[in-house]
Amino acid sequence: MLNNRRFYIGGFVVSLFLAGVVSFYASSSPDGLEKVAEDIGFIETAKENTNADVALSDYGTKGVDNERASVGIAGVIGVIGTAVVAGVAFKLIARKPRTVKN
């Protein structure tokens, strides 16, 4: 059990590092769908995302002027949010069924 816990904590720490530090160095090239839209010529018809004004839109954090910090904070929040959702889901899935006593 202790080895599993160390493994999970290690994976979480590595994920936080990748999201908080390394993610800033990711490619700024358009993703696949955006590239196809540019190549075929329908990128001009794209509409603004309805969630463009939320705090974590466009791979950044609103209100943080430093681009590197903005991307890192958004990544760390994403990792923590994913870990919380996954942890709750795994706890619910792994619950032992109640036994019915007669």
Backbone hydrogen bonds, N-H to C=O, Kabsch-Sander energy under -0.5 kcal/mol:
donor,donor_aa,acceptor,acceptor_aa,energy
5,R,1,M,-2.2
6,R,2,L,-2.3
7,F,3,N,-2.3
8,Y,4,N,-2.6
9,I,5,R,-2.6
10,G,6,R,-2.8
11,G,7,F,-2.5
12,F,8,Y,-2.3
13,V,9,I,-2.5
14,V,10,G,-2.5
15,S,11,G,-2.3
16,L,12,F,-2.4
17,F,13,V,-2.3
18,L,14,V,-2.8
19,A,15,S,-2.7
20,G,16,L,-2.8
21,V,17,F,-2.6
22,V,17,F,-1.3
23,S,18,L,-1.9
24,F,21,V,-0.8
25,Y,22,V,-1.8
26,A,23,S,-1.6
35,K,31,D,-2.5
36,V,32,G,-2.4
37,A,33,L,-2.4
38,E,34,E,-1.9
39,D,35,K,-2.7
40,I,36,V,-2.9
41,G,37,A,-1.6
42,F,37,A,-1.5
43,I,37,A,-1.2
45,T,42,F,-1.1
46,A,43,I,-1.5
52,A,49,N,-1.6
54,V,51,N,-1.6
57,S,54,V,-1.3
60,G,57,S,-0.9
62,K,55,A,-3.0
62,K,60,G,-0.5
64,V,61,T,-1.6
65,D,63,G,-0.7
67,E,65,D,-0.6
70,S,66,N,-2.7
71,V,67,E,-2.4
72,G,68,R,-2.2
73,I,69,A,-2.9
74,A,70,S,-1.9
75,G,71,V,-2.2
76,V,72,G,-2.5
77,I,73,I,-2.6
78,G,74,A,-2.1
79,V,75,G,-2.4
80,I,76,V,-2.5
81,G,77,I,-2.6
82,T,78,G,-2.4
83,A,79,V,-2.5
84,V,80,I,-2.4
85,V,81,G,-2.4
86,A,82,T,-2.8
87,G,83,A,-2.6
88,V,84,V,-2.4
89,A,85,V,-2.4
90,F,86,A,-2.9
91,K,87,G,-2.2
92,L,88,V,-2.2
93,I,89,A,-2.5
94,A,90,F,-2.6
95,R,91,K,-0.6
95,R,92,L,-0.5
101,K,99,T,-0.6
